[in-house]
Amino acid sequence: MSQDKDTKPDVKNDTVWTEELLRERRKRASIMAVALLAFIALFFWVTLVKLGANIANRPL
């Protein structure tokens, strides 16, 4: 039961990255980037709308 902590189990990575797999991976990454940017833009827009109403009603 005493196993050296520095030893790692053998992990085989037999994935062969073909052009088709790389193309699909880039496509998924692009879609995720667009979705993230849209989510950030939505938060920014909602923040502007919420703050815009309060800025117009503040005393000068």
mmCIF file as Biopython writes it, N, C-alpha, C and O atoms, coordinates in Angstrom:
data_model
#
loop_
_atom_site.group_PDB
_atom_site.id
_atom_site.type_symbol
_atom_site.label_atom_id
_atom_site.label_alt_id
_atom_site.label_comp_id
_atom_site.label_asym_id
_atom_site.label_entity_id
_atom_site.label_seq_id
_atom_site.pdbx_PDB_ins_code
_atom_site.Cartn_x
_atom_site.Cartn_y
_atom_site.Cartn_z
_atom_site.occupancy
_atom_site.B_iso_or_equiv
_atom_site.auth_seq_id
_atom_site.auth_asym_id
_atom_site.pdbx_PDB_model_num
ATOM 1   N N  . MET A ? 1  ? 0.809   -1.190 0.000   1.0 0.0 1  A 1 
ATOM 2   C CA . MET A ? 1  ? 0.000   0.000  0.000   1.0 0.0 1  A 1 
ATOM 3   C C  . MET A ? 1  ? 0.858   1.262  0.000   1.0 0.0 1  A 1 
ATOM 4   O O  . MET A ? 1  ? 0.336   2.363  -0.181  1.0 0.0 1  A 1 
ATOM 5   N N  . SER A ? 2  ? 2.141   1.119  0.197   1.0 0.0 2  A 1 
ATOM 6   C CA . SER A ? 2  ? 2.993   2.298  0.149   1.0 0.0 2  A 1 
ATOM 7   C C  . SER A ? 2  ? 3.426   2.521  -1.295  1.0 0.0 2  A 1 
ATOM 8   O O  . SER A ? 2  ? 4.237   1.778  -1.848  1.0 0.0 2  A 1 
ATOM 9   N N  . GLN A ? 3  ? 2.868   3.550  -1.873  1.0 0.0 3  A 1 
ATOM 10  C CA . GLN A ? 3  ? 3.159   3.846  -3.281  1.0 0.0 3  A 1 
ATOM 11  C C  . GLN A ? 3  ? 3.828   5.204  -3.346  1.0 0.0 3  A 1 
ATOM 12  O O  . GLN A ? 3  ? 3.411   6.138  -2.661  1.0 0.0 3  A 1 
ATOM 13  N N  . ASP A ? 4  ? 4.838   5.317  -4.144  1.0 0.0 4  A 1 
ATOM 14  C CA . ASP A ? 4  ? 5.555   6.579  -4.280  1.0 0.0 4  A 1 
ATOM 15  C C  . ASP A ? 4  ? 4.638   7.630  -4.901  1.0 0.0 4  A 1 
ATOM 16  O O  . ASP A ? 4  ? 3.995   7.373  -5.919  1.0 0.0 4  A 1 
ATOM 17  N N  . LYS A ? 5  ? 4.579   8.792  -4.298  1.0 0.0 5  A 1 
ATOM 18  C CA . LYS A ? 5  ? 3.661   9.836  -4.777  1.0 0.0 5  A 1 
ATOM 19  C C  . LYS A ? 5  ? 4.125   10.463 -6.087  1.0 0.0 5  A 1 
ATOM 20  O O  . LYS A ? 5  ? 3.331   11.091 -6.787  1.0 0.0 5  A 1 
ATOM 21  N N  . ASP A ? 6  ? 5.387   10.301 -6.419  1.0 0.0 6  A 1 
ATOM 22  C CA . ASP A ? 6  ? 5.901   10.897 -7.645  1.0 0.0 6  A 1 
ATOM 23  C C  . ASP A ? 6  ? 5.578   10.083 -8.887  1.0 0.0 6  A 1 
ATOM 24  O O  . ASP A ? 6  ? 5.694   10.589 -10.003 1.0 0.0 6  A 1 
ATOM 25  N N  . THR A ? 7  ? 5.181   8.849  -8.715  1.0 0.0 7  A 1 
ATOM 26  C CA . THR A ? 7  ? 4.862   8.027  -9.876  1.0 0.0 7  A 1 
ATOM 27  C C  . THR A ? 7  ? 3.442   8.319  -10.332 1.0 0.0 7  A 1 
ATOM 28  O O  . THR A ? 7  ? 2.529   8.480  -9.522  1.0 0.0 7  A 1 
ATOM 29  N N  . LYS A ? 8  ? 3.280   8.382  -11.615 1.0 0.0 8  A 1 
ATOM 30  C CA . LYS A ? 8  ? 1.973   8.651  -12.201 1.0 0.0 8  A 1 
ATOM 31  C C  . LYS A ? 8  ? 1.511   7.416  -12.962 1.0 0.0 8  A 1 
ATOM 32  O O  . LYS A ? 8  ? 2.330   6.702  -13.541 1.0 0.0 8  A 1 
ATOM 33  N N  . PRO A ? 9  ? 0.222   7.161  -12.965 1.0 0.0 9  A 1 
ATOM 34  C CA . PRO A ? 9  ? -0.254  6.020  -13.748 1.0 0.0 9  A 1 
ATOM 35  C C  . PRO A ? 9  ? -0.052  6.266  -15.237 1.0 0.0 9  A 1 
ATOM 36  O O  . PRO A ? 9  ? -0.059  7.405  -15.706 1.0 0.0 9  A 1 
ATOM 37  N N  . ASP A ? 10 ? 0.126   5.183  -15.956 1.0 0.0 10 A 1 
ATOM 38  C CA . ASP A ? 10 ? 0.316   5.296  -17.397 1.0 0.0 10 A 1 
ATOM 39  C C  . ASP A ? 10 ? -0.985  5.748  -18.055 1.0 0.0 10 A 1 
ATOM 40  O O  . ASP A ? 10 ? -2.024  5.102  -17.921 1.0 0.0 10 A 1 
ATOM 41  N N  . VAL A ? 11 ? -0.907  6.858  -18.761 1.0 0.0 11 A 1 
ATOM 42  C CA . VAL A ? 11 ? -2.067  7.380  -19.471 1.0 0.0 11 A 1 
ATOM 43  C C  . VAL A ? 11 ? -1.720  7.382  -20.946 1.0 0.0 11 A 1 
ATOM 44  O O  . VAL A ? 11 ? -0.742  7.998  -21.371 1.0 0.0 11 A 1 
ATOM 45  N N  . LYS A ? 12 ? -2.525  6.691  -21.711 1.0 0.0 12 A 1 
ATOM 46  C CA . LYS A ? 12 ? -2.278  6.637  -23.146 1.0 0.0 12 A 1 
ATOM 47  C C  . LYS A ? 12 ? -3.142  7.675  -23.841 1.0 0.0 12 A 1 
ATOM 48  O O  . LYS A ? 12 ? -4.347  7.760  -23.604 1.0 0.0 12 A 1 
ATOM 49  N N  . ASN A ? 13 ? -2.527  8.440  -24.679 1.0 0.0 13 A 1 
ATOM 50  C CA . ASN A ? 13 ? -3.233  9.437  -25.474 1.0 0.0 13 A 1 
ATOM 51  C C  . ASN A ? 13 ? -3.033  9.070  -26.934 1.0 0.0 13 A 1 
ATOM 52  O O  . ASN A ? 13 ? -2.063  9.487  -27.568 1.0 0.0 13 A 1 
ATOM 53  N N  . ASP A ? 14 ? -3.957  8.290  -27.453 1.0 0.0 14 A 1 
ATOM 54  C CA . ASP A ? 14 ? -3.832  7.787  -28.817 1.0 0.0 14 A 1 
ATOM 55  C C  . ASP A ? 14 ? -4.573  8.641  -29.837 1.0 0.0 14 A 1 
ATOM 56  O O  . ASP A ? 14 ? -4.799  8.200  -30.964 1.0 0.0 14 A 1 
ATOM 57  N N  . THR A ? 15 ? -4.960  9.875  -29.451 1.0 0.0 15 A 1 
ATOM 58  C CA . THR A ? 15 ? -5.704  10.730 -30.361 1.0 0.0 15 A 1 
ATOM 59  C C  . THR A ? 15 ? -4.789  11.226 -31.470 1.0 0.0 15 A 1 
ATOM 60  O O  . THR A ? 15 ? -3.721  11.784 -31.219 1.0 0.0 15 A 1 
ATOM 61  N N  . VAL A ? 16 ? -5.230  11.013 -32.684 1.0 0.0 16 A 1 
ATOM 62  C CA . VAL A ? 16 ? -4.497  11.506 -33.841 1.0 0.0 16 A 1 
ATOM 63  C C  . VAL A ? 16 ? -5.271  12.702 -34.375 1.0 0.0 16 A 1 
ATOM 64  O O  . VAL A ? 16 ? -6.421  12.573 -34.794 1.0 0.0 16 A 1 
ATOM 65  N N  . TRP A ? 17 ? -4.634  13.859 -34.358 1.0 0.0 17 A 1 
ATOM 66  C CA . TRP A ? 17 ? -5.309  15.088 -34.790 1.0 0.0 17 A 1 
ATOM 67  C C  . TRP A ? 17 ? -5.225  15.220 -36.311 1.0 0.0 17 A 1 
ATOM 68  O O  . TRP A ? 17 ? -4.197  15.601 -36.871 1.0 0.0 17 A 1 
ATOM 69  N N  . THR A ? 18 ? -6.329  14.896 -36.945 1.0 0.0 18 A 1 
ATOM 70  C CA . THR A ? 18 ? -6.394  15.049 -38.392 1.0 0.0 18 A 1 
ATOM 71  C C  . THR A ? 18 ? -6.836  16.475 -38.703 1.0 0.0 18 A 1 
ATOM 72  O O  . THR A ? 18 ? -7.248  17.218 -37.813 1.0 0.0 18 A 1 
ATOM 73  N N  . GLU A ? 19 ? -6.744  16.840 -39.966 1.0 0.0 19 A 1 
ATOM 74  C CA . GLU A ? 19 ? -7.172  18.186 -40.379 1.0 0.0 19 A 1 
ATOM 75  C C  . GLU A ? 19 ? -8.653  18.405 -40.075 1.0 0.0 19 A 1 
ATOM 76  O O  . GLU A ? 19 ? -9.054  19.496 -39.670 1.0 0.0 19 A 1 
ATOM 77  N N  . GLU A ? 20 ? -9.455  17.373 -40.272 1.0 0.0 20 A 1 
ATOM 78  C CA . GLU A ? 20 ? -10.891 17.489 -40.024 1.0 0.0 20 A 1 
ATOM 79  C C  . GLU A ? 20 ? -11.182 17.734 -38.546 1.0 0.0 20 A 1 
ATOM 80  O O  . GLU A ? 20 ? -12.026 18.565 -38.209 1.0 0.0 20 A 1 
ATOM 81  N N  . LEU A ? 21 ? -10.487 17.012 -37.662 1.0 0.0 21 A 1 
ATOM 82  C CA . LEU A ? 21 ? -10.683 17.205 -36.225 1.0 0.0 21 A 1 
ATOM 83  C C  . LEU A ? 21 ? -10.224 18.594 -35.788 1.0 0.0 21 A 1 
ATOM 84  O O  . LEU A ? 21 ? -10.880 19.238 -34.969 1.0 0.0 21 A 1 
ATOM 85  N N  . LEU A ? 22 ? -9.114  19.050 -36.325 1.0 0.0 22 A 1 
ATOM 86  C CA . LEU A ? 22 ? -8.628  20.388 -35.990 1.0 0.0 22 A 1 
ATOM 87  C C  . LEU A ? 22 ? -9.586  21.470 -36.484 1.0 0.0 22 A 1 
ATOM 88  O O  . LEU A ? 22 ? -9.798  22.475 -35.805 1.0 0.0 22 A 1 
ATOM 89  N N  . ARG A ? 23 ? -10.160 21.261 -37.664 1.0 0.0 23 A 1 
ATOM 90  C CA . ARG A ? 23 ? -11.121 22.221 -38.222 1.0 0.0 23 A 1 
ATOM 91  C C  . ARG A ? 23 ? -12.365 22.292 -37.342 1.0 0.0 23 A 1 
ATOM 92  O O  . ARG A ? 23 ? -12.872 23.378 -37.063 1.0 0.0 23 A 1 
ATOM 93  N N  . GLU A ? 24 ? -12.856 21.127 -36.903 1.0 0.0 24 A 1 
ATOM 94  C CA . GLU A ? 24 ? -14.025 21.105 -36.016 1.0 0.0 24 A 1 
ATOM 95  C C  . GLU A ? 24 ? -13.715 21.756 -34.674 1.0 0.0 24 A 1 
ATOM 96  O O  . GLU A ? 24 ? -14.555 22.450 -34.100 1.0 0.0 24 A 1 
ATOM 97  N N  . ARG A ? 25 ? -12.505 21.525 -34.182 1.0 0.0 25 A 1 
ATOM 98  C CA . ARG A ? 25 ? -12.101 22.132 -32.902 1.0 0.0 25 A 1 
ATOM 99  C C  . ARG A ? 25 ? -12.053 23.652 -33.016 1.0 0.0 25 A 1 
ATOM 100 O O  . ARG A ? 25 ? -12.525 24.360 -32.126 1.0 0.0 25 A 1 
ATOM 101 N N  . ARG A ? 26 ? -11.480 24.156 -34.115 1.0 0.0 26 A 1 
ATOM 102 C CA . ARG A ? 26 ? -11.431 25.609 -34.326 1.0 0.0 26 A 1 
ATOM 103 C C  . ARG A ? 26 ? -12.827 26.190 -34.459 1.0 0.0 26 A 1 
ATOM 104 O O  . ARG A ? 26 ? -13.093 27.288 -33.969 1.0 0.0 26 A 1 
ATOM 105 N N  . LYS A ? 27 ? -13.729 25.456 -35.123 1.0 0.0 27 A 1 
ATOM 106 C CA . LYS A ? 27 ? -15.106 25.924 -35.294 1.0 0.0 27 A 1 
ATOM 107 C C  . LYS A ? 27 ? -15.802 26.032 -33.938 1.0 0.0 27 A 1 
ATOM 108 O O  . LYS A ? 27 ? -16.476 27.024 -33.662 1.0 0.0 27 A 1 
ATOM 109 N N  . ARG A ? 28 ? -15.638 25.006 -33.088 1.0 0.0 28 A 1 
ATOM 110 C CA . ARG A ? 28 ? -16.234 25.045 -31.747 1.0 0.0 28 A 1 
ATOM 111 C C  . ARG A ? 28 ? -15.649 26.185 -30.927 1.0 0.0 28 A 1 
ATOM 112 O O  . ARG A ? 28 ? -16.378 26.860 -30.201 1.0 0.0 28 A 1 
ATOM 113 N N  . ALA A ? 29 ? -14.351 26.406 -31.031 1.0 0.0 29 A 1 
ATOM 114 C CA . ALA A ? 29 ? -13.704 27.483 -30.286 1.0 0.0 29 A 1 
ATOM 115 C C  . ALA A ? 29 ? -14.228 28.838 -30.759 1.0 0.0 29 A 1 
ATOM 116 O O  . ALA A ? 29 ? -14.445 29.733 -29.942 1.0 0.0 29 A 1 
ATOM 117 N N  . SER A ? 30 ? -14.431 28.998 -32.050 1.0 0.0 30 A 1 
ATOM 118 C CA . SER A ? 30 ? -14.969 30.253 -32.581 1.0 0.0 30 A 1 
ATOM 119 C C  . SER A ? 30 ? -16.394 30.493 -32.093 1.0 0.0 30 A 1 
ATOM 120 O O  . SER A ? 30 ? -16.753 31.614 -31.735 1.0 0.0 30 A 1 
ATOM 121 N N  . ILE A ? 31 ? -17.197 29.444 -32.082 1.0 0.0 31 A 1 
ATOM 122 C CA . ILE A ? 31 ? -18.579 29.577 -31.607 1.0 0.0 31 A 1 
ATOM 123 C C  . ILE A ? 31 ? -18.591 29.961 -30.136 1.0 0.0 31 A 1 
ATOM 124 O O  . ILE A ? 31 ? -19.378 30.816 -29.730 1.0 0.0 31 A 1 
ATOM 125 N N  . MET A ? 32 ? -17.733 29.345 -29.333 1.0 0.0 32 A 1 
ATOM 126 C CA . MET A ? 32 ? -17.659 29.681 -27.914 1.0 0.0 32 A 1 
ATOM 127 C C  . MET A ? 32 ? -17.186 31.112 -27.704 1.0 0.0 32 A 1 
ATOM 128 O O  . MET A ? 32 ? -17.668 31.788 -26.795 1.0 0.0 32 A 1 
ATOM 129 N N  . ALA A ? 33 ? -16.255 31.588 -28.523 1.0 0.0 33 A 1 
ATOM 130 C CA . ALA A ? 33 ? -15.774 32.964 -28.412 1.0 0.0 33 A 1 
ATOM 131 C C  . ALA A ? 33 ? -16.891 33.946 -28.736 1.0 0.0 33 A 1 
ATOM 132 O O  . ALA A ? 33 ? -17.051 34.950 -28.042 1.0 0.0 33 A 1 
ATOM 133 N N  . VAL A ? 34 ? -17.660 33.670 -29.778 1.0 0.0 34 A 1 
ATOM 134 C CA . VAL A ? 34 ? -18.773 34.551 -30.148 1.0 0.0 34 A 1 
ATOM 135 C C  . VAL A ? 34 ? -19.833 34.547 -29.047 1.0 0.0 34 A 1 
ATOM 136 O O  . VAL A ? 34 ? -20.378 35.598 -28.708 1.0 0.0 34 A 1 
ATOM 137 N N  . ALA A ? 35 ? -20.127 33.381 -28.491 1.0 0.0 35 A 1 
ATOM 138 C CA . ALA A ? 35 ? -21.115 33.302 -27.406 1.0 0.0 35 A 1 
ATOM 139 C C  . ALA A ? 35 ? -20.641 34.075 -26.183 1.0 0.0 35 A 1 
ATOM 140 O O  . ALA A ? 35 ? -21.437 34.767 -25.547 1.0 0.0 35 A 1 
ATOM 141 N N  . LEU A ? 36 ? -19.370 33.973 -25.844 1.0 0.0 36 A 1 
ATOM 142 C CA . LEU A ? 36 ? -18.829 34.706 -24.703 1.0 0.0 36 A 1 
ATOM 143 C C  . LEU A ? 36 ? -18.888 36.213 -24.939 1.0 0.0 36 A 1 
ATOM 144 O O  . LEU A ? 36 ? -19.272 36.967 -24.045 1.0 0.0 36 A 1 
ATOM 145 N N  . LEU A ? 37 ? -18.514 36.646 -26.117 1.0 0.0 37 A 1 
ATOM 146 C CA . LEU A ? 37 ? -18.574 38.074 -26.435 1.0 0.0 37 A 1 
ATOM 147 C C  . LEU A ? 37 ? -20.014 38.593 -26.411 1.0 0.0 37 A 1 
ATOM 148 O O  . LEU A ? 37 ? -20.256 39.712 -25.959 1.0 0.0 37 A 1 
ATOM 149 N N  . ALA A ? 38 ? -20.962 37.802 -26.887 1.0 0.0 38 A 1 
ATOM 150 C CA . ALA A ? 38 ? -22.369 38.203 -26.846 1.0 0.0 38 A 1 
ATOM 151 C C  . ALA A ? 38 ? -22.851 38.313 -25.405 1.0 0.0 38 A 1 
ATOM 152 O O  . ALA A ? 38 ? -23.604 39.229 -25.074 1.0 0.0 38 A 1 
ATOM 153 N N  . PHE A ? 39 ? -22.430 37.397 -24.552 1.0 0.0 39 A 1 
ATOM 154 C CA . PHE A ? 39 ? -22.803 37.427 -23.139 1.0 0.0 39 A 1 
ATOM 155 C C  . PHE A ? 39 ? -22.230 38.673 -22.458 1.0 0.0 39 A 1 
ATOM 156 O O  . PHE A ? 39 ? -22.921 39.325 -21.675 1.0 0.0 39 A 1 
ATOM 157 N N  . ILE A ? 40 ? -20.985 38.999 -22.749 1.0 0.0 40 A 1 
ATOM 158 C CA . ILE A ? 40 ? -20.361 40.206 -22.193 1.0 0.0 40 A 1 
ATOM 159 C C  . ILE A ? 40 ? -21.071 41.449 -22.695 1.0 0.0 40 A 1 
ATOM 160 O O  . ILE A ? 40 ? -21.326 42.368 -21.918 1.0 0.0 40 A 1 
ATOM 161 N N  . ALA A ? 41 ? -21.396 41.494 -23.980 1.0 0.0 41 A 1 
ATOM 162 C CA . ALA A ? 41 ? -22.103 42.646 -24.547 1.0 0.0 41 A 1 
ATOM 163 C C  . ALA A ? 41 ? -23.482 42.801 -23.912 1.0 0.0 41 A 1 
ATOM 164 O O  . ALA A ? 41 ? -23.926 43.924 -23.673 1.0 0.0 41 A 1 
ATOM 165 N N  . LEU A ? 42 ? -24.159 41.701 -23.638 1.0 0.0 42 A 1 
ATOM 166 C CA . LEU A ? 42 ? -25.459 41.754 -22.981 1.0 0.0 42 A 1 
ATOM 167 C C  . LEU A ? 42 ? -25.341 42.364 -21.593 1.0 0.0 42 A 1 
ATOM 168 O O  . LEU A ? 42 ? -26.140 43.228 -21.231 1.0 0.0 42 A 1 
ATOM 169 N N  . PHE A ? 43 ? -24.361 41.933 -20.812 1.0 0.0 43 A 1 
ATOM 170 C CA . PHE A ? 43 ? -24.152 42.510 -19.482 1.0 0.0 43 A 1 
ATOM 171 C C  . PHE A ? 43 ? -23.843 44.002 -19.584 1.0 0.0 43 A 1 
ATOM 172 O O  . PHE A ? 43 ? -24.370 44.796 -18.804 1.0 0.0 43 A 1 
ATOM 173 N N  . PHE A ? 44 ? -23.000 44.389 -20.532 1.0 0.0 44 A 1 
ATOM 174 C CA . PHE A ? 44 ? -22.650 45.796 -20.714 1.0 0.0 44 A 1 
ATOM 175 C C  . PHE A ? 44 ? -23.881 46.613 -21.065 1.0 0.0 44 A 1 
ATOM 176 O O  . PHE A ? 44 ? -24.091 47.687 -20.502 1.0 0.0 44 A 1 
ATOM 177 N N  . TRP A ? 45 ? -24.697 46.118 -21.987 1.0 0.0 45 A 1 
ATOM 178 C CA . TRP A ? 45 ? -25.897 46.824 -22.411 1.0 0.0 45 A 1 
ATOM 179 C C  . TRP A ? 45 ? -26.886 46.979 -21.257 1.0 0.0 45 A 1 
ATOM 180 O O  . TRP A ? 45 ? -27.445 48.058 -21.059 1.0 0.0 45 A 1 
ATOM 181 N N  . VAL A ? 46 ? -27.104 45.914 -20.500 1.0 0.0 46 A 1 
ATOM 182 C CA . VAL A ? 46 ? -28.025 45.971 -19.362 1.0 0.0 46 A 1 
ATOM 183 C C  . VAL A ? 46 ? -27.505 46.960 -18.320 1.0 0.0 46 A 1 
ATOM 184 O O  . VAL A ? 46 ? -28.293 47.702 -17.733 1.0 0.0 46 A 1 
ATOM 185 N N  . THR A ? 47 ? -26.205 46.983 -18.082 1.0 0.0 47 A 1 
ATOM 186 C CA . THR A ? 47 ? -25.624 47.924 -17.136 1.0 0.0 47 A 1 
ATOM 187 C C  . THR A ? 47 ? -25.840 49.359 -17.592 1.0 0.0 47 A 1 
ATOM 188 O O  . THR A ? 47 ? -26.203 50.218 -16.789 1.0 0.0 47 A 1 
ATOM 189 N N  . LEU A ? 48 ? -25.620 49.622 -18.871 1.0 0.0 48 A 1 
ATOM 190 C CA . LEU A ? 48 ? -25.841 50.973 -19.390 1.0 0.0 48 A 1 
ATOM 191 C C  . LEU A ? 48 ? -27.297 51.394 -19.257 1.0 0.0 48 A 1 
ATOM 192 O O  . LEU A ? 48 ? -27.578 52.534 -18.887 1.0 0.0 48 A 1 
ATOM 193 N N  . VAL A ? 49 ? -28.215 50.500 -19.549 1.0 0.0 49 A 1 
ATOM 194 C CA . VAL A ? 49 ? -29.638 50.815 -19.452 1.0 0.0 49 A 1 
ATOM 195 C C  . VAL A ? 49 ? -30.014 51.097 -18.001 1.0 0.0 49 A 1 
ATOM 196 O O  . VAL A ? 49 ? -30.721 52.067 -17.731 1.0 0.0 49 A 1 
ATOM 197 N N  . LYS A ? 50 ? -29.562 50.280 -17.075 1.0 0.0 50 A 1 
ATOM 198 C CA . LYS A ? 50 ? -29.884 50.467 -15.655 1.0 0.0 50 A 1 
ATOM 199 C C  . LYS A ? 50 ? -29.277 51.759 -15.122 1.0 0.0 50 A 1 
ATOM 200 O O  . LYS A ? 50 ? -29.947 52.504 -14.405 1.0 0.0 50 A 1 
ATOM 201 N N  . LEU A ? 51 ? -28.028 52.035 -15.458 1.0 0.0 51 A 1 
ATOM 202 C CA . LEU A ? 51 ? -27.377 53.246 -14.974 1.0 0.0 51 A 1 
ATOM 203 C C  . LEU A ? 51 ? -27.882 54.488 -15.695 1.0 0.0 51 A 1 
ATOM 204 O O  . LEU A ? 51 ? -27.934 55.566 -15.102 1.0 0.0 51 A 1 
ATOM 205 N N  . GLY A ? 52 ? -28.249 54.357 -16.945 1.0 0.0 52 A 1 
ATOM 206 C CA . GLY A ? 52 ? -28.706 55.500 -17.733 1.0 0.0 52 A 1 
ATOM 207 C C  . GLY A ? 52 ? -29.922 56.167 -17.120 1.0 0.0 52 A 1 
ATOM 208 O O  . GLY A ? 52 ? -30.005 57.395 -17.098 1.0 0.0 52 A 1 
ATOM 209 N N  . ALA A ? 53 ? -30.860 55.389 -16.625 1.0 0.0 53 A 1 
ATOM 210 C CA . ALA A ? 53 ? -32.059 55.957 -16.021 1.0 0.0 53 A 1 
ATOM 211 C C  . ALA A ? 53 ? -31.717 56.699 -14.747 1.0 0.0 53 A 1 
ATOM 212 O O  . ALA A ? 53 ? -32.319 57.736 -14.469 1.0 0.0 53 A 1 
ATOM 213 N N  . ASN A ? 54 ? -30.780 56.210 -13.967 1.0 0.0 54 A 1 
ATOM 214 C CA . ASN A ? 54 ? -30.413 56.857 -12.713 1.0 0.0 54 A 1 
ATOM 215 C C  . ASN A ? 54 ? -29.574 58.113 -12.955 1.0 0.0 54 A 1 
ATOM 216 O O  . ASN A ? 54 ? -29.685 59.072 -12.192 1.0 0.0 54 A 1 
ATOM 217 N N  . ILE A ? 55 ? -28.765 58.130 -13.965 1.0 0.0 55 A 1 
ATOM 218 C CA . ILE A ? 55 ? -27.944 59.301 -14.244 1.0 0.0 55 A 1 
ATOM 219 C C  . ILE A ? 55 ? -28.822 60.471 -14.710 1.0 0.0 55 A 1 
ATOM 220 O O  . ILE A ? 55 ? -28.542 61.622 -14.374 1.0 0.0 55 A 1 
ATOM 221 N N  . ALA A ? 56 ? -29.858 60.191 -15.464 1.0 0.0 56 A 1 
ATOM 222 C CA . ALA A ? 56 ? -30.746 61.246 -15.957 1.0 0.0 56 A 1 
ATOM 223 C C  . ALA A ? 56 ? -31.534 61.890 -14.821 1.0 0.0 56 A 1 
ATOM 224 O O  . ALA A ? 56 ? -31.933 63.048 -14.948 1.0 0.0 56 A 1 
ATOM 225 N N  . ASN A ? 57 ? -31.771 61.196 -13.729 1.0 0.0 57 A 1 
ATOM 226 C CA . ASN A ? 57 ? -32.598 61.701 -12.629 1.0 0.0 57 A 1 
ATOM 227 C C  . ASN A ? 57 ? -31.775 62.227 -11.448 1.0 0.0 57 A 1 
ATOM 228 O O  . ASN A ? 57 ? -32.353 62.505 -10.398 1.0 0.0 57 A 1 
ATOM 229 N N  . ARG A ? 58 ? -30.491 62.371 -11.570 1.0 0.0 58 A 1 
ATOM 230 C CA . ARG A ? 58 ? -29.691 62.810 -10.434 1.0 0.0 58 A 1 
ATOM 231 C C  . ARG A ? 58 ? -29.727 64.330 -10.296 1.0 0.0 58 A 1 
ATOM 232 O O  . ARG A ? 58 ? -29.860 65.041 -11.292 1.0 0.0 58 A 1 
ATOM 233 N N  . PRO A ? 59 ? -29.611 64.828 -9.074  1.0 0.0 59 A 1 
ATOM 234 C CA . PRO A ? 59 ? -29.580 66.287 -8.874  1.0 0.0 59 A 1 
ATOM 235 C C  . PRO A ? 59 ? -28.233 66.859 -9.314  1.0 0.0 59 A 1 
ATOM 236 O O  . PRO A ? 59 ? -27.195 66.225 -9.121  1.0 0.0 59 A 1 
ATOM 237 N N  . LEU A ? 60 ? -28.246 68.025 -9.890  1.0 0.0 60 A 1 
ATOM 238 C CA . LEU A ? 60 ? -27.005 68.656 -10.359 1.0 0.0 60 A 1 
ATOM 239 C C  . LEU A ? 60 ? -26.527 69.700 -9.409  1.0 0.0 60 A 1 
ATOM 240 O O  . LEU A ? 60 ? -25.497 70.329 -9.650  1.0 0.0 60 A 1 
#
